[in-house]
Amino acid sequence: MVKAVLLAAFLMGVFFFLYHQGYMVVKSTSAVSFIGSAKGNAARFTSCNGYIKRIVRFKDNGMHTFSLDLELSKGNVVIEILDSAQKRIMQLDSANRSGSVSAEKGKKYYLIIHFQSATGRYALVRE
């Protein structure tokens, strides 16, 4: 019993470390089908609800521009980038398909993709 608790605590620590380094994704979705990329920057989905959240760190200071390649037959997809204080600094959706972020090297940012009864595909492209 003690070994199981220690193993669970160790694994939680490893997962926490990997998430905060940007190697792990937190995902809470329900979908008929969902096929996504490893980094969360593209996916195909059917009747998807929920979100994908990951931490990103930029390799250099300055402006970073993103464009959203989005094809939906129904529903809505919203992509946000939040700063380390979790304040929204960019939002992309079907009406606003490109945006820029002024980022600092190595600082923690959150990338969150929200799905609302969405069917289709998306790709987030960094230009």
N, CA, C and O atoms as a GROMACS GRO file, in nm:
protein
  508
    1MET      N    1   0.083  -0.120   0.000
    1MET     CA    2   0.000   0.000   0.000
    1MET      C    3   0.087   0.127   0.000
    1MET      O    4   0.060   0.221  -0.074
    2VAL      N    5   0.191   0.128   0.082
    2VAL     CA    6   0.281   0.244   0.090
    2VAL      C    7   0.356   0.262  -0.041
    2VAL      O    8   0.377   0.374  -0.087
    3LYS      N    9   0.396   0.150  -0.101
    3LYS     CA   10   0.466   0.156  -0.229
    3LYS      C   11   0.376   0.216  -0.338
    3LYS      O   12   0.423   0.295  -0.420
    4ALA      N   13   0.250   0.180  -0.337
    4ALA     CA   14   0.155   0.233  -0.437
    4ALA      C   15   0.137   0.383  -0.421
    4ALA      O   16   0.130   0.457  -0.519
    5VAL      N   17   0.129   0.428  -0.296
    5VAL     CA   18   0.114   0.572  -0.270
    5VAL      C   19   0.241   0.646  -0.312
    5VAL      O   20   0.232   0.753  -0.373
    6LEU      N   21   0.357   0.592  -0.281
    6LEU     CA   22   0.482   0.655  -0.322
    6LEU      C   23   0.496   0.658  -0.474
    6LEU      O   24   0.541   0.758  -0.530
    7LEU      N   25   0.459   0.550  -0.540
    7LEU     CA   26   0.464   0.546  -0.685
    7LEU      C   27   0.370   0.649  -0.746
    7LEU      O   28   0.406   0.719  -0.841
    8ALA      N   29   0.248   0.658  -0.693
    8ALA     CA   30   0.152   0.757  -0.743
    8ALA      C   31   0.204   0.899  -0.723
    8ALA      O   32   0.191   0.983  -0.812
    9ALA      N   33   0.261   0.927  -0.607
    9ALA     CA   34   0.316   1.060  -0.580
    9ALA      C   35   0.433   1.091  -0.674
    9ALA      O   36   0.444   1.203  -0.724
   10PHE      N   37   0.518   0.993  -0.697
   10PHE     CA   38   0.631   1.011  -0.788
   10PHE      C   39   0.582   1.041  -0.930
   10PHE      O   40   0.632   1.133  -0.995
   11LEU      N   41   0.485   0.963  -0.978
   11LEU     CA   42   0.432   0.984  -1.113
   11LEU      C   43   0.363   1.120  -1.126
   11LEU      O   44   0.376   1.186  -1.229
   12MET      N   45   0.292   1.161  -1.024
   12MET     CA   46   0.229   1.294  -1.028
   12MET      C   47   0.336   1.403  -1.036
   12MET      O   48   0.318   1.501  -1.109
   13GLY      N   49   0.444   1.387  -0.964
   13GLY     CA   50   0.554   1.482  -0.972
   13GLY      C   51   0.616   1.487  -1.110
   13GLY      O   52   0.646   1.594  -1.162
   14VAL      N   53   0.635   1.370  -1.172
   14VAL     CA   54   0.690   1.364  -1.307
   14VAL      C   55   0.595   1.430  -1.405
   14VAL      O   56   0.639   1.508  -1.489
   15PHE      N   57   0.464   1.402  -1.397
   15PHE     CA   58   0.366   1.461  -1.487
   15PHE      C   59   0.360   1.612  -1.468
   15PHE      O   60   0.351   1.686  -1.566
   16PHE      N   61   0.365   1.659  -1.346
   16PHE     CA   62   0.364   1.802  -1.317
   16PHE      C   63   0.485   1.870  -1.380
   16PHE      O   64   0.473   1.975  -1.443
   17PHE      N   65   0.602   1.809  -1.364
   17PHE     CA   66   0.725   1.863  -1.423
   17PHE      C   67   0.714   1.867  -1.575
   17PHE      O   68   0.746   1.969  -1.636
   18LEU      N   69   0.670   1.759  -1.637
   18LEU     CA   70   0.659   1.753  -1.783
   18LEU      C   71   0.558   1.855  -1.836
   18LEU      O   72   0.582   1.918  -1.939
   19TYR      N   73   0.446   1.872  -1.766
   19TYR     CA   74   0.346   1.971  -1.809
   19TYR      C   75   0.405   2.111  -1.805
   19TYR      O   76   0.390   2.188  -1.900
   20HIS      N   77   0.472   2.146  -1.697
   20HIS     CA   78   0.526   2.282  -1.683
   20HIS      C   79   0.647   2.307  -1.774
   20HIS      O   80   0.684   2.423  -1.795
   21GLN      N   81   0.707   2.204  -1.827
   21GLN     CA   82   0.814   2.221  -1.925
   21GLN      C   83   0.758   2.226  -2.067
   21GLN      O   84   0.832   2.252  -2.162
   22GLY      N   85   0.627   2.200  -2.083
   22GLY     CA   86   0.564   2.206  -2.214
   22GLY      C   87   0.563   2.075  -2.290
   22GLY      O   88   0.531   2.073  -2.409
   23TYR      N   89   0.597   1.964  -2.225
   23TYR     CA   90   0.602   1.835  -2.291
   23TYR      C   91   0.474   1.756  -2.279
   23TYR      O   92   0.455   1.658  -2.351
   24MET      N   93   0.385   1.795  -2.190
   24MET     CA   94   0.260   1.724  -2.168
   24MET      C   95   0.142   1.816  -2.194
   24MET      O   96   0.152   1.938  -2.179
   25VAL      N   97   0.032   1.756  -2.232
   25VAL     CA   98  -0.090   1.829  -2.264
   25VAL      C   99  -0.198   1.788  -2.165
   25VAL      O  100  -0.210   1.671  -2.129
   26VAL      N  101  -0.277   1.886  -2.119
   26VAL     CA  102  -0.396   1.857  -2.040
   26VAL      C  103  -0.513   1.864  -2.136
   26VAL      O  104  -0.531   1.965  -2.205
   27LYS      N  105  -0.591   1.758  -2.141
   27LYS     CA  106  -0.698   1.750  -2.239
   27LYS      C  107  -0.824   1.700  -2.172
   27LYS      O  108  -0.823   1.599  -2.101
   28SER      N  109  -0.932   1.770  -2.194
   28SER     CA  110  -1.063   1.727  -2.146
   28SER      C  111  -1.162   1.744  -2.260
   28SER      O  112  -1.221   1.850  -2.276
   29THR      N  113  -1.178   1.640  -2.339
   29THR     CA  114  -1.268   1.647  -2.453
   29THR      C  115  -1.357   1.525  -2.458
   29THR      O  116  -1.323   1.418  -2.406
   30SER      N  117  -1.472   1.543  -2.521
   30SER     CA  118  -1.557   1.431  -2.559
   30SER      C  119  -1.585   1.450  -2.706
   30SER      O  120  -1.620   1.559  -2.751
   31ALA      N  121  -1.571   1.342  -2.783
   31ALA     CA  122  -1.588   1.352  -2.927
   31ALA      C  123  -1.624   1.215  -2.983
   31ALA      O  124  -1.588   1.112  -2.926
   32VAL      N  125  -1.694   1.215  -3.095
   32VAL     CA  126  -1.719   1.091  -3.167
   32VAL      C  127  -1.587   1.040  -3.222
   32VAL      O  128  -1.558   0.920  -3.214
   33SER      N  129  -1.507   1.131  -3.280
   33SER     CA  130  -1.372   1.097  -3.322
   33SER      C  131  -1.283   1.219  -3.303
   33SER      O  132  -1.328   1.333  -3.317
   34PHE      N  133  -1.156   1.194  -3.271
   34PHE     CA  134  -1.059   1.301  -3.253
   34PHE      C  135  -0.922   1.247  -3.287
   34PHE      O  136  -0.873   1.154  -3.223
   35ILE      N  137  -0.860   1.304  -3.389
   35ILE     CA  138  -0.724   1.265  -3.428
   35ILE      C  139  -0.642   1.393  -3.428
   35ILE      O  140  -0.658   1.479  -3.514
   36GLY      N  141  -0.552   1.405  -3.330
   36GLY     CA  142  -0.475   1.526  -3.314
   36GLY      C  143  -0.326   1.503  -3.329
   36GLY      O  144  -0.277   1.390  -3.321
   37SER      N  145  -0.254   1.612  -3.351
   37SER     CA  146  -0.108   1.605  -3.358
   37SER      C  147  -0.049   1.598  -3.218
   37SER      O  148  -0.117   1.630  -3.120
   38ALA      N  149   0.073   1.557  -3.208
   38ALA     CA  150   0.139   1.541  -3.078
   38ALA      C  151   0.151   1.674  -3.003
   38ALA      O  152   0.137   1.676  -2.880
   39LYS      N  153   0.176   1.783  -3.073
   39LYS     CA  154   0.193   1.912  -3.007
   39LYS      C  155   0.063   1.990  -2.993
   39LYS      O  156   0.061   2.098  -2.934
   40GLY      N  157  -0.046   1.936  -3.045
   40GLY     CA  158  -0.175   2.004  -3.032
   40GLY      C  159  -0.196   2.117  -3.131
   40GLY      O  160  -0.288   2.196  -3.114
   41ASN      N  161  -0.112   2.126  -3.234
   41ASN     CA  162  -0.127   2.236  -3.327
   41ASN      C  163  -0.212   2.201  -3.449
   41ASN      O  164  -0.226   2.283  -3.540
   42ALA      N  165  -0.269   2.080  -3.454
   42ALA     CA  166  -0.359   2.041  -3.562
   42ALA      C  167  -0.443   1.922  -3.517
   42ALA      O  168  -0.399   1.841  -3.436
   43ALA      N  169  -0.565   1.913  -3.572
   43ALA     CA  170  -0.652   1.800  -3.538
   43ALA      C  171  -0.768   1.792  -3.635
   43ALA      O  172  -0.806   1.891  -3.698
   44ARG      N  173  -0.824   1.672  -3.646
   44ARG     CA  174  -0.951   1.646  -3.715
   44ARG      C  175  -1.044   1.588  -3.609
   44ARG      O  176  -1.001   1.508  -3.526
   45PHE      N  177  -1.172   1.629  -3.611
   45PHE     CA  178  -1.262   1.589  -3.504
   45PHE      C  179  -1.407   1.589  -3.551
   45PHE      O  180  -1.442   1.655  -3.649
   46THR      N  181  -1.489   1.514  -3.481
   46THR     CA  182  -1.632   1.505  -3.507
   46THR      C  183  -1.706   1.522  -3.375
   46THR      O  184  -1.678   1.450  -3.279
   47SER      N  185  -1.800   1.615  -3.370
   47SER     CA  186  -1.882   1.641  -3.251
   47SER      C  187  -1.798   1.655  -3.125
   47SER      O  188  -1.820   1.583  -3.027
   48CYS      N  189  -1.703   1.745  -3.128
   48CYS     CA  190  -1.606   1.760  -3.019
   48CYS      C  191  -1.647   1.874  -2.926
   48CYS      O  192  -1.682   1.983  -2.970
   49ASN      N  193  -1.641   1.846  -2.797
   49ASN     CA  194  -1.661   1.945  -2.691
   49ASN      C  195  -1.545   1.934  -2.593
   49ASN      O  196  -1.494   1.824  -2.569
   50GLY      N  197  -1.503   2.048  -2.537
   50GLY     CA  198  -1.398   2.045  -2.436
   50GLY      C  199  -1.283   2.136  -2.469
   50GLY      O  200  -1.300   2.236  -2.538
   51TYR      N  201  -1.163   2.101  -2.418
   51TYR     CA  202  -1.047   2.186  -2.438
   51TYR      C  203  -0.918   2.105  -2.436
   51TYR      O  204  -0.913   1.993  -2.385
   52ILE      N  205  -0.815   2.165  -2.492
   52ILE     CA  206  -0.678   2.115  -2.484
   52ILE      C  207  -0.596   2.232  -2.431
   52ILE      O  208  -0.607   2.344  -2.479
   53LYS      N  209  -0.512   2.205  -2.332
   53LYS     CA  210  -0.431   2.309  -2.270
   53LYS      C  211  -0.287   2.261  -2.259
   53LYS      O  212  -0.261   2.150  -2.215
   54ARG      N  213  -0.194   2.348  -2.301
   54ARG     CA  214  -0.052   2.316  -2.286
   54ARG      C  215   0.027   2.443  -2.259
   54ARG      O  216  -0.019   2.554  -2.286
   55ILE      N  217   0.144   2.426  -2.206
   55ILE     CA  218   0.234   2.539  -2.181
   55ILE      C  219   0.331   2.548  -2.298
   55ILE      O  220   0.386   2.447  -2.343
   56VAL      N  221   0.353   2.670  -2.346
   56VAL     CA  222   0.450   2.693  -2.453
   56VAL      C  223   0.551   2.796  -2.405
   56VAL      O  224   0.520   2.884  -2.325
   57ARG      N  225   0.672   2.782  -2.454
   57ARG     CA  226   0.780   2.877  -2.426
   57ARG      C  227   0.843   2.913  -2.560
   57ARG      O  228   0.876   2.825  -2.639
   58PHE      N  229   0.859   3.042  -2.584
   58PHE     CA  230   0.916   3.088  -2.709
   58PHE      C  231   1.068   3.090  -2.699
   58PHE      O  232   1.123   3.117  -2.593
   59LYS      N  233   1.133   3.062  -2.810
   59LYS     CA  234   1.280   3.053  -2.811
   59LYS      C  235   1.348   3.187  -2.828
   59LYS      O  236   1.470   3.198  -2.811
   60ASP      N  237   1.270   3.291  -2.862
   60ASP     CA  238   1.331   3.423  -2.877
   60ASP      C  239   1.230   3.532  -2.842
   60ASP      O  240   1.109   3.510  -2.846
   61ASN      N  241   1.281   3.650  -2.810
   61ASN     CA  242   1.197   3.765  -2.779
   61ASN      C  243   1.139   3.822  -2.908
   61ASN      O  244   1.194   3.802  -3.016
   62GLY      N  245   1.026   3.892  -2.895
   62GLY     CA  246   0.970   3.964  -3.010
   62GLY      C  247   0.831   3.920  -3.045
   62GLY      O  248   0.764   3.848  -2.971
   63MET      N  249   0.788   3.966  -3.162
   63MET     CA  250   0.654   3.937  -3.211
   63MET      C  251   0.651   3.799  -3.278
   63MET      O  252   0.739   3.765  -3.357
   64HIS      N  253   0.549   3.723  -3.245
   64HIS     CA  254   0.527   3.592  -3.305
   64HIS      C  255   0.387   3.594  -3.364
   64HIS      O  256   0.289   3.622  -3.294
   65THR      N  257   0.376   3.565  -3.493
   65THR     CA  258   0.249   3.571  -3.563
   65THR      C  259   0.198   3.430  -3.588
   65THR      O  260   0.273   3.341  -3.626
   66PHE      N  261   0.068   3.413  -3.567
   66PHE     CA  262   0.002   3.284  -3.586
   66PHE      C  263  -0.114   3.302  -3.682
   66PHE      O  264  -0.177   3.407  -3.686
   67SER      N  265  -0.142   3.197  -3.758
   67SER     CA  266  -0.263   3.195  -3.840
   67SER      C  267  -0.336   3.064  -3.813
   67SER      O  268  -0.274   2.961  -3.786
   68LEU      N  269  -0.466   3.071  -3.823
   68LEU     CA  270  -0.553   2.956  -3.796
   68LEU      C  271  -0.612   2.909  -3.927
   68LEU      O  272  -0.690   2.981  -3.989
   69ASP      N  273  -0.577   2.789  -3.968
   69ASP     CA  274  -0.638   2.723  -4.083
   69ASP      C  275  -0.752   2.639  -4.027
   69ASP      O  276  -0.728   2.537  -3.961
   70LEU      N  277  -0.875   2.680  -4.052
   70LEU     CA  278  -0.991   2.621  -3.985
   70LEU      C  279  -1.099   2.587  -4.087
   70LEU      O  280  -1.139   2.672  -4.166
   71GLU      N  281  -1.145   2.464  -4.085
   71GLU     CA  282  -1.258   2.420  -4.166
   71GLU      C  283  -1.357   2.351  -4.073
   71GLU      O  284  -1.328   2.244  -4.019
   72LEU      N  285  -1.474   2.412  -4.056
   72LEU     CA  286  -1.578   2.356  -3.970
   72LEU      C  287  -1.706   2.336  -4.049
   72LEU      O  288  -1.745   2.422  -4.128
   73SER      N  289  -1.772   2.223  -4.028
   73SER     CA  290  -1.904   2.204  -4.085
   73SER      C  291  -2.011   2.240  -3.983
   73SER      O  292  -2.126   2.267  -4.019
   74LYS      N  293  -1.973   2.240  -3.854
   74LYS     CA  294  -2.062   2.289  -3.749
   74LYS      C  295  -1.981   2.317  -3.623
   74LYS      O  296  -1.868   2.270  -3.610
   75GLY      N  297  -2.039   2.392  -3.532
   75GLY     CA  298  -1.975   2.420  -3.405
   75GLY      C  299  -1.876   2.535  -3.412
   75GLY      O  300  -1.877   2.615  -3.506
   76ASN      N  301  -1.792   2.542  -3.311
   76ASN     CA  302  -1.699   2.652  -3.296
   76ASN      C  303  -1.568   2.604  -3.234
   76ASN      O  304  -1.568   2.516  -3.148
   77VAL      N  305  -1.457   2.663  -3.279
   77VAL     CA  306  -1.324   2.639  -3.221
   77VAL      C  307  -1.263   2.774  -3.191
   77VAL      O  308  -1.261   2.862  -3.277
   78VAL      N  309  -1.212   2.791  -3.069
   78VAL     CA  310  -1.145   2.914  -3.028
   78VAL      C  311  -1.008   2.876  -2.973
   78VAL      O  312  -0.996   2.787  -2.889
   79ILE      N  313  -0.905   2.946  -3.021
   79ILE     CA  314  -0.769   2.923  -2.974
   79ILE      C  315  -0.722   3.049  -2.903
   79ILE      O  316  -0.729   3.159  -2.958
   80GLU      N  317  -0.673   3.032  -2.780
   80GLU     CA  318  -0.625   3.146  -2.700
   80GLU      C  319  -0.480   3.123  -2.660
   80GLU      O  320  -0.435   3.010  -2.640
   81ILE      N  321  -0.408   3.232  -2.648
   81ILE     CA  322  -0.277   3.231  -2.583
   81ILE      C  323  -0.287   3.326  -2.464
   81ILE      O  324  -0.326   3.442  -2.478
   82LEU      N  325  -0.252   3.274  -2.347
   82LEU     CA  326  -0.256   3.350  -2.223
   82LEU      C  327  -0.113   3.372  -2.174
   82LEU      O  328  -0.026   3.289  -2.198
   83ASP      N  329  -0.090   3.484  -2.106
   83ASP     CA  330   0.042   3.507  -2.048
   83ASP      C  331   0.056   3.429  -1.918
   83ASP      O  332  -0.033   3.353  -1.882
   84SER      N  333   0.166   3.447  -1.849
   84SER     CA  334   0.191   3.369  -1.727
   84SER      C  335   0.093   3.401  -1.614
   84SER      O  336   0.075   3.320  -1.524
   85ALA      N  337   0.030   3.519  -1.620
   85ALA     CA  338  -0.074   3.554  -1.522
   85ALA      C  339  -0.211   3.506  -1.568
   85ALA      O  340  -0.312   3.540  -1.507
   86GLN      N  341  -0.216   3.429  -1.676
   86GLN     CA  342  -0.336   3.374  -1.738
   86GLN      C  343  -0.431   3.483  -1.788
   86GLN      O  344  -0.553   3.469  -1.779
   87LYS      N  345  -0.373   3.590  -1.839
   87LYS     CA  346  -0.447   3.698  -1.903
   87LYS      C  347  -0.439   3.678  -2.054
   87LYS      O  348  -0.330   3.658  -2.108
   88ARG      N  349  -0.552   3.682  -2.123
   88ARG     CA  350  -0.556   3.657  -2.267
   88ARG      C  351  -0.477   3.764  -2.343
   88ARG      O  352  -0.500   3.884  -2.324
   89ILE      N  353  -0.385   3.719  -2.428
   89ILE     CA  354  -0.308   3.812  -2.510
   89ILE      C  355  -0.332   3.790  -2.660
   89ILE      O  356  -0.292   3.873  -2.742
   90MET      N  357  -0.399   3.679  -2.695
   90MET     CA  358  -0.437   3.656  -2.835
   90MET      C  359  -0.552   3.557  -2.839
   90MET      O  360  -0.558   3.463  -2.759
   91GLN      N  361  -0.645   3.580  -2.932
   91GLN     CA  362  -0.755   3.486  -2.953
   91GLN      C  363  -0.779   3.472  -3.102
   91GLN      O  364  -0.790   3.571  -3.174
   92LEU      N  365  -0.787   3.348  -3.148
   92LEU     CA  366  -0.817   3.318  -3.287
   92LEU      C  367  -0.944   3.235  -3.293
   92LEU      O  368  -0.966   3.148  -3.210
   93ASP      N  369  -1.027   3.262  -3.394
   93ASP     CA  370  -1.149   3.186  -3.416
   93ASP      C  371  -1.188   3.198  -3.562
   93ASP      O  372  -1.108   3.244  -3.644
   94SER      N  373  -1.310   3.158  -3.598
   94SER     CA  374  -1.350   3.159  -3.738
   94SER      C  375  -1.358   3.301  -3.795
   94SER      O  376  -1.342   3.318  -3.916
   95ALA      N  377  -1.381   3.401  -3.712
   95ALA     CA  378  -1.388   3.539  -3.759
   95ALA      C  379  -1.252   3.609  -3.757
   95ALA      O  380  -1.228   3.701  -3.835
   96ASN      N  381  -1.164   3.567  -3.669
   96ASN     CA  382  -1.032   3.629  -3.652
   96ASN      C  383  -0.927   3.519  -3.667
   96ASN      O  384  -0.897   3.448  -3.571
   97ARG      N  385  -0.872   3.505  -3.787
   97ARG     CA  386  -0.786   3.390  -3.819
   97ARG      C  387  -0.637   3.416  -3.808
   97ARG      O  388  -0.558   3.324  -3.830
   98SER      N  389  -0.596   3.535  -3.774
   98SER     CA  390  -0.453   3.558  -3.754
   98SER      C  391  -0.433   3.657  -3.640
   98SER      O  392  -0.518   3.742  -3.614
   99GLY      N  393  -0.320   3.645  -3.575
   99GLY     CA  394  -0.288   3.733  -3.463
   99GLY      C  395  -0.142   3.725  -3.428
   99GLY      O  396  -0.071   3.634  -3.471
  100SER      N  397  -0.097   3.821  -3.350
  100SER     CA  398   0.043   3.827  -3.308
  100SER      C  399   0.052   3.840  -3.157
  100SER      O  400  -0.037   3.892  -3.090
  101VAL      N  401   0.163   3.790  -3.107
  101VAL     CA  402   0.192   3.793  -2.963
  101VAL      C  403   0.331   3.849  -2.945
  101VAL      O  404   0.424   3.808  -3.014
  102SER      N  405   0.346   3.943  -2.852
  102SER     CA  406   0.477   3.990  -2.813
  102SER      C  407   0.522   3.903  -2.696
  102SER      O  408   0.465   3.910  -2.587
  103ALA      N  409   0.624   3.822  -2.720
  103ALA     CA  410   0.664   3.723  -2.621
  103ALA      C  411   0.808   3.744  -2.575
  103ALA      O  412   0.890   3.801  -2.646
  104GLU      N  413   0.835   3.695  -2.455
  104GLU     CA  414   0.970   3.698  -2.399
  104GLU      C  415   1.027   3.557  -2.400
  104GLU      O  416   0.957   3.460  -2.372
  105LYS      N  417   1.152   3.547  -2.432
  105LYS     CA  418   1.222   3.419  -2.440
  105LYS      C  419   1.213   3.344  -2.307
  105LYS      O  420   1.243   3.400  -2.201
  106GLY      N  421   1.171   3.217  -2.314
  106GLY     CA  422   1.169   3.131  -2.197
  106GLY      C  423   1.053   3.151  -2.102
  106GLY      O  424   1.032   3.068  -2.013
  107LYS      N  425   0.976   3.259  -2.116
  107LYS     CA  426   0.864   3.285  -2.027
  107LYS      C  427   0.750   3.187  -2.058
  107LYS      O  428   0.735   3.143  -2.172
  108LYS      N  429   0.672   3.156  -1.957
  108LYS     CA  430   0.565   3.058  -1.970
  108LYS      C  431   0.439   3.124  -2.026
  108LYS      O  432   0.394   3.227  -1.977
  109TYR      N  433   0.382   3.062  -2.131
  109TYR     CA  434   0.255   3.103  -2.190
  109TYR      C  435   0.165   2.980  -2.200
  109TYR      O  436   0.214   2.868  -2.208
  110TYR      N  437   0.035   3.002  -2.200
  110TYR     CA  438  -0.061   2.894  -2.209
  110TYR      C  439  -0.130   2.897  -2.345
  110TYR      O  440  -0.177   3.002  -2.388
  111LEU      N  441  -0.135   2.784  -2.413
  111LEU     CA  442  -0.210   2.768  -2.536
  111LEU      C  443  -0.332   2.684  -2.503
  111LEU      O  444  -0.319   2.570  -2.458
  112ILE      N  445  -0.451   2.740  -2.526
  112ILE     CA  446  -0.575   2.670  -2.495
  112ILE      C  447  -0.663   2.666  -2.620
  112ILE      O  448  -0.686   2.769  -2.684
  113ILE      N  449  -0.710   2.546  -2.655
  113ILE     CA  450  -0.798   2.528  -2.769
  113ILE      C  451  -0.932   2.480  -2.715
  113ILE      O  452  -0.941   2.375  -2.652
  114HIS      N  453  -1.038   2.560  -2.739
  114HIS     CA  454  -1.173   2.529  -2.692
  114HIS      C  455  -1.257   2.475  -2.808
  114HIS      O  456  -1.254   2.531  -2.917
  115PHE      N  457  -1.330   2.368  -2.784
  115PHE     CA  458  -1.420   2.309  -2.884
  115PHE      C  459  -1.563   2.317  -2.832
  115PHE      O  460  -1.590   2.283  -2.717
  116GLN      N  461  -1.654   2.361  -2.919
  116GLN     CA  462  -1.796   2.369  -2.881
  116GLN      C  463  -1.878   2.302  -2.991
  116GLN      O  464  -1.905   2.364  -3.094
  117SER      N  465  -1.917   2.178  -2.969
  117SER     CA  466  -1.994   2.099  -3.066
  117SER      C  467  -1.935   2.108  -3.206
  117SER      O  468  -2.008   2.124  -3.303
  118ALA      N  469  -1.805   2.098  -3.216
  118ALA     CA  470  -1.734   2.124  -3.341
  118ALA      C  471  -1.708   1.996  -3.421
  118ALA      O  472  -1.673   1.892  -3.367
  119THR      N  473  -1.727   2.010  -3.551
  119THR     CA  474  -1.693   1.905  -3.646
  119THR      C  475  -1.611   1.969  -3.757
  119THR      O  476  -1.653   2.068  -3.817
  120GLY      N  477  -1.492   1.914  -3.783
  120GLY     CA  478  -1.406   1.968  -3.888
  120GLY      C  479  -1.260   1.945  -3.857
  120GLY      O  480  -1.222   1.839  -3.808
  121ARG      N  481  -1.178   2.046  -3.887
  121ARG     CA  482  -1.035   2.036  -3.862
  121ARG      C  483  -0.977   2.174  -3.838
  121ARG      O  484  -1.035   2.276  -3.877
  122TYR      N  485  -0.862   2.176  -3.772
  122TYR     CA  486  -0.788   2.302  -3.754
  122TYR      C  487  -0.640   2.274  -3.763
  122TYR      O  488  -0.593   2.162  -3.740
  123ALA      N  489  -0.567   2.378  -3.798
  123ALA     CA  490  -0.420   2.375  -3.793
  123ALA      C  491  -0.375   2.514  -3.750
  123ALA      O  492  -0.413   2.614  -3.811
  124LEU      N  493  -0.295   2.522  -3.647
  124LEU     CA  494  -0.239   2.647  -3.598
  124LEU      C  495  -0.097   2.658  -3.654
  124LEU      O  496  -0.011   2.575  -3.625
  125VAL      N  497  -0.075   2.761  -3.735
  125VAL     CA  498   0.051   2.776  -3.806
  125VAL      C  499   0.125   2.898  -3.752
  125VAL      O  500   0.069   3.007  -3.745
  126ARG      N  501   0.250   2.879  -3.714
  126ARG     CA  502   0.334   2.990  -3.669
  126ARG      C  503   0.411   3.042  -3.789
  126ARG      O  504   0.485   2.968  -3.854
  127GLU      N  505   0.394   3.169  -3.818
  127GLU     CA  506   0.456   3.228  -3.937
  127GLU      C  507   0.589   3.292  -3.906
  127GLU      O  508   0.654   3.346  -3.996
   0.00000   0.00000   0.00000
